[in-house]
Amino acid sequence: MTEVATLFRQFLYRDLAFILGGLIVLLSLAYAFRGCIAIDWQKEWKELPTTGIVLIGAAAYVIGYAVQDVGAVLRLTPTGRFQPGWFLKRLYERFSRVSWQDTCYPNDREFTFEIRLGHLEIHERAIQELERLRSLKVISMCVGGCLALSALIFAVQMILSHSSIISHIRSLAWLQSLVAPCLAPSNTTDPLIFIVSVVLAGCLICLGRIKGMQEMQYYQSIHDEGFSPKPPETPGR
C-alpha cells in the first residue's frame, strides 16, 4: 500500500506539472489574442461552470504533455539519455560540486535498464531518490518548454502588433491580416514578460538537463555497484 501511495504521489506531481505548463501556454494565447475574447474575465471567471474548468484543465494537461514530448523530439527538453556538452558539464560541476563522468550502463532498448532494476536487491530509499530525480527532471523540462513556447507567443504577438515591422517583412503581412481582429495593442509590460519567460525557460531547461545528468550518474552507480538479484518469490505468497 505504501508503494502504491508513493507511486500515486509521484505521478500526481508530474501531472500537475503538465497542467501548470499547459495553463501557461493557454494564458499566453489568451493574453496575446485577447481581442477575440468577448467575455470580461475579471467579472465572469467565478461564474465559469465546473465543466468548463475541467475542460480547461484537460486541455492544459494535453498541451503540457505535448510540448514536453515535442521538445524531446527536437532535443530541446530531452527526457531520456543524452550526451551533455561542455557547457552542461560545467553547469553540472558547479551545481553538484563533482565532475561529470561518462556513463556506460546498458541502454540498448527502451526501458531495458529500468526493467533490470526491478529484479535487483536495491534499497527502497535509493529507488525513491531515483524517482525524485526523474520527477524533478520531468517537471523542469515540461514547465521550461511551456515557458519557451509562451515566450515565442509573446514575440509573435509583439511583432504582429507593430505595423512598422510587418511593412519590412512582406511574408508576414498575410498573417497579420488573418489575426488582426484578435490582436490587442501591445502593452509596455509585454517585453518584460517576454524577457522573464525566456530567462525562466532557459533556467528550468538547464536545471532539467542537470537533473537528467544526475539521473544518468545514479544509473551508472547502480550498474557499477553490482547489486545481487532478488530471491525468487515463493509460490502462494
N, C-alpha and C positions, 0 to 999 in steps of 0.2 A: 504493500500500500504506500509505503514511503517513496519507493522508486516511481510509482505512478504519479504521486503528488509532485515530485521533483521534475519529472518529465513534463507534466502539465504546466508547471510554473515556467520552465524554460521555453516552451512553445508559446505561452502567453506573452512573455517578454518580446519574442520575435514578432508575433502577430501584432502587438501594439506598435512596434517599430514600423511595420508595413503600413498600418493605419495612419500613424503620425506622418510618415513620409508622403503618403498619398494625399493627406489633408493639406500639406504644404504646397503640393502641386496644384490641387484644386483651388485653394485660396489664391494662389498666384494667378491662375487663369481667371478666376472671378474678379480679381482686382484689375488685371490688365485689360479685360474686356467687359468692364462693369457698365459700359454704355448699353449693353444688351440686357442687363438685369433690371427688370422693371420694378421689382419689389423693394421696399425700404427695409434692408436687413436689420437695422438697429431697432425698428419697431415691430417687425413681423417675425424675427428669428425665434422668439419664445413661442410663437403660435405654430411653428413648423410641426406637422404631425410626426408621431413616433415612426411611422412607416418611412417618411422622408429621411429621418435621421438614420435609420437602419440602412436605407439605400445609399446614403452618402458614405456611411462607414464601410459598406461593402465595396462601393466604387473606389474609395480611398485604399482599401486593402489590395484590390486588384492592381491599381496604379502603382502602389509602393512595391508590390511583388514584381510587377513587370519592369519597372525602372531598374530594380536591382539585377534582375536576370539579363535584361538587355545590356546593362552596363557591364555585367560579367562577360557576355559575348564580345563586347567591344574592348575588353581588358581594362576598363576604367575602374570597375568595382569587382575585382575577382574574388570569388568565394572559395575557390579550390586552391590547389597547389600552384605556386608561381615562382619564378626566379627573380628575386629582387635585384635592382641595380645598385650602383654605388651610393646614390642619394638615399635610398631606403635603408641601405646597410648602415649609413652614418646616423640616420634617424633612429634606427633600432639600437645602435650602440649608445646613443645619448639617452634614449628612453629606458632601456633595460640595464644599462651600466655593464653590459657584457658584449663581447664581439660576436658578430654573426658567424655561424658555422654552417657550411653547405650540408644539405641533407641528402641521404641516400637510402631512405627506407623504401620498401616496395610499394609501388603505386601504379602497377601496370594496367589495372582496371579500376573503374569507378567503385568506390566503397570496399575495395579489396582489403585494405589495411584496417578499416573500421570493423569489418566482419571478423578479422583476425583478433582484434582487441576483445571482442565478445567472448573469445574462447581462452583468454588468459586470466591468471590469478592476479588481478590488479586491484589495489585498494580502492574503495568507493570514493574516498576523498580525491584521489588522483583523477578518476573519471569525472567527478563533479567540477574539478578545476579545468579540465579539458573542455567540458561543456560550457563553462563560464566564458572561456576564451572564444569559443565558437559563437556564442550568443552575442558577445560584445563586438565581434567581427561583423556579424550579420547586421546588427543594429547600426554600427558606424557606416557600413557600406550602403545600406538602404537609405538612411536619412541623408548621408552625404551625397549620394547620387540624386535624390529628390531635390536637395538644395541646389545642386548644379543645374538640374532641369529648370528649377524655379528662376535661377539667375538668367538662364537663356531666355525664358519667357519675358522677364523684365527687359532684357536687352532688345528683344524684338519689339516689344511694346514701345520702348523709348525711341527706337529708330523709326517705327511707323508713325509715331506722333509728331515727328519733325519733318514737315514738307520740304524743308531746305535740303535735308539729307537724301530724301527719296528722289528729289529732282536730279541728283547726280548719279543715282543708281536706277536706271530705267527698268531693269529686270524686276525690281520690287514694286513698281508702280501698280501692276495688276493686283498684287497682294494688298496694298494699301486701299485700293478701291473696293476690294472684297470685304475687308474687315473694318472699313472706315466707320460704318454705323455703330459698331461696338466699341470703338476706341474712345476713351475719355482723355481729356487733357493731361499731359504728364505733370506730376507734382514735383516740387523741389526735393522731396524726400525719396523719389524713385531711384536716383543714382546712388543714394546712401544705402537703400535696401539692396540694390544690385551688388554693391561692393561687399556688404555684410554677408550676403548669400554666397558670393564667390569665396570669401575668406573662410566661412564656416564649412562650406562644401570641401574645400581643399584640406582643411584641418581634419575633418571627420574621415575623409577618404584615406588620408595618410595614416590616421590612427587605426582605421580598419585594416590597412595593409600591415601595420605593425602587429596588430593582434593576430593576423593571419600568419605572420612570420613566427610569432611566439607559439602558435598552434603547431606549425611545422617543426619547430625545435622540440616541442613537447612530444610529438610523434617520434622524432628521432631518438629522444631519451628513452622512451618506452621500448623502441626497437633495440637499442643498444643494451638495455638492462637485461633483456633475455628472460622475461617472466615465464614461469612454468605454466603449462596448460591447466585448465580447471579439471578437477576429477570428474569422471562421468557420473551423471545423475543416476541414482538408484531407481529402478522402475517402481512405480506405485507411490512415489513421493511427489 
